[in-house]
Structure formats: structure tokens, C-alpha cells
Amino acid sequence: MSTVRRFEELIVWQKAHALANTIHTLTLRLPFRGDSRLRTQILDAAGSVMHNIAEGHDAGSDTEFIRFLKIARRSAGEVQSELYLALDRGYISSAELKATYAQADEVKRLINGLIAYLRSPSKPSAYPVREAAAGYLAELPPDSPPLLPPLFYSSDNPDNPPD
């Protein structure tokens, strides 16, 4: 897997973005538009999916990224639950529920795959912590005195005086 530099490059974010747009399109129609509470809730949940993927990508560590991905996954589940209310209230058809639910399912599946990848010990870290070879550890001649005093005294170390 090549390094992803921008969250927009993530397929999971692209699919979450498409889900948010689908939800937006559904909520523009009457009578859905008249139910401001459900409309706001489902729009916020759909937006939360894509926003948390983006925020997690930019978090700076795999652990934080996973935390945000879990929030995104829960938000996708919330969208799915709210779709049932939209169906119950006659705002969407069964076919729209099925198609949009499947979109959210795909996003959740991709999130799960990304979490598994981020947890994989064999993957290269997206946030490597590395230091260039240091020049501050110089070779000392064998007969040089120690730079730091020993922390523990022992009888087999002649440089340590007994108490």
C-alpha cells in the first residue's frame, strides 16, 4: 500500500463522501425536508462519517486514527438506523433504504479493513519515528575513564570503591 498523504485519497473517505451526498439528496425532498429533527440528525451522522475519517487521518498516530475510525463506523450505523425512521415515516422507499443502507455497509466494511490494516504489525508505519544516525556516540580509547559514574557498585568493577 502506497503512502496516503491526503485523506481525500482514501477510498473509504470517498465512499463516505458519496454516502453523505446521497443522504443530502434524500433529505431535500418533501416530506423529509419538513422533519427538521430527523433531517438534521441523519445529515449530521452522515457528515460525521466522512469528517471523522479525515480527522483521524490527520491525527498523527495509528492509535488516534483507529479511534476516529471507530467513531466514523458508529456514525455509519446511526445513519442506517435513521434510514429506518425515514422509511417508517414515508420519506424514502424500500428500494432507497436498501441502496443507501448498502452504501453505509460498504463504508463500515472499508473502515473495518482499514482498522485491521492499521493494527497489522507487518505494515510500514505511516507515522515513523526515526532518528538519523547520530554522531554523538564517539568511540573512546579502551583505556579512557568512563564518561558517567557507574550506577551500581559491584566487587567485580575495580573502578568502584567499596563503602
N, C-alpha and C positions, 0 to 999 in steps of 0.2 A: 504494500500500500504506500503510495507516494505521500509526502507530507502535504497536508491541507493547511494552507496559510490563511484562508478566509472562510468564515462559516458558510458563506454562500456556495462554496464548492462542495459542501456536504450534501449528498443525495438525501439524507434524512431531513435536512433543513429544507431542501427544495420541495420535498413531498409534504412537509408540514406547512410550508407556504401555500402550496396548492390547496391543502385542506382548509386553511384559513380563508382563502378566496372562495372556495365552494360554499363554506358556511355563510360568508358575507352575501353571496348571490342568493342563497336560500332565504336569508332574513330580510332582503329588500322587498319581498313580495307581501302583498296583503293576503291574509290577515296577520301573518307573522310580524310584520312591521308594527302592528298595533299592540303587541305584547312586549312592551319595553323591558320588562324584568327578564323574561326568558331570552329575548333577543340579546340584551346586554350580557347576560351570563354566558350564553353559548359563544358569542363573539369574543368575549374576554378569555374563555377557556381555549378556543382555537388559536387566538393570538399568543397565549401563554405557551403553547406547544412550541411554536417556532422561536419565540423570544428566549425561552429557557435553553433551547439548543444553542442559539447564538451566544447567550451569556456564558453558558458552560464552556463553549469552545474557547472563549476569551478569558477564562478564569485563571489559567496559568498552571494547572496541575491536573493530572488524570483523575485524582480523587474528587476534586471540585467539579470537573466536567461530568463525572458519573453522578454526582449529587444533583446537578441541574438536569441531567438526562432523566433521572427518576422523577423529578417534578414534571418534566415535559410529558413523560409517559402517563402520569396520573391525570394530567390535564387532557390528554387524548381520551382517556377513559371517561372523563367528565363530559367531553363533547359527545361521546357515544351515548351516555345516559340521557343527556339533554335532547338528543335526537328522538328518543322515545317519547318525551313530553311533546315535542313538536308534532310527531305523528298522532299521538293521542288527541291533540287539540285541532287536528286537521290542517296544520300548517304545511306539512310535506306529505308526499305519497309514500307508500310502502317501497316502491322502487327507489325513490330518493333516499329513504332511510337505509336501504340495503347498500346502495352505491357509496353513500357518504360514510356509513359505518365501516365498509370495506377499506375506504381511504384511511380512516383513523386506525384501523387494524394494521394496515401496511406500515404506517408511521410507527406504531408501537413495536412491530416486528423489527424494523430497522433500528429503532432505539435499543432494543434488547441486543441486537447484533453488535451495535457499536459499544455498548457496555461490556459485552463479552470480550470484544477486541481490546478495549482499554484495560481490562483486567488480565489479559493474557501476558504471562511472564516472558514470552518469546518475542513480543513486538518491540520495535525500537521506540523509545520514549519520544513523544512529541515535545517534551519539556526537559531536555537533557541537562543534567547538572555536571558540568565538566570544567576542569581547570587545565590550562596549558601546562606543559612540563615546566616544573619550577627550577629555577637556578639558585634557590636559596639554600639548598642542601649540598654544601660543598664537601668534597672528600677531604678528610683530615688525615695527616700523617698518623701511622699507628702509635707512635709514642706521645701524641698530644694528650693533654689533660682533658677530661670531659668538659663539655660546654655547660652542662647543667649538673647540679649536685644530684646524686642518686636519691631516689625517693625512699628506698628501702635498704636498710643496712643488713649485711649478711657476713658471716665469717669467711665465706669464700671470695669476698671482694676486699683486696688489700687496701684499696683507697678509702675505705670507710673505717674510721677509728671506732673502737669499742666504747661503750658508755662508761 
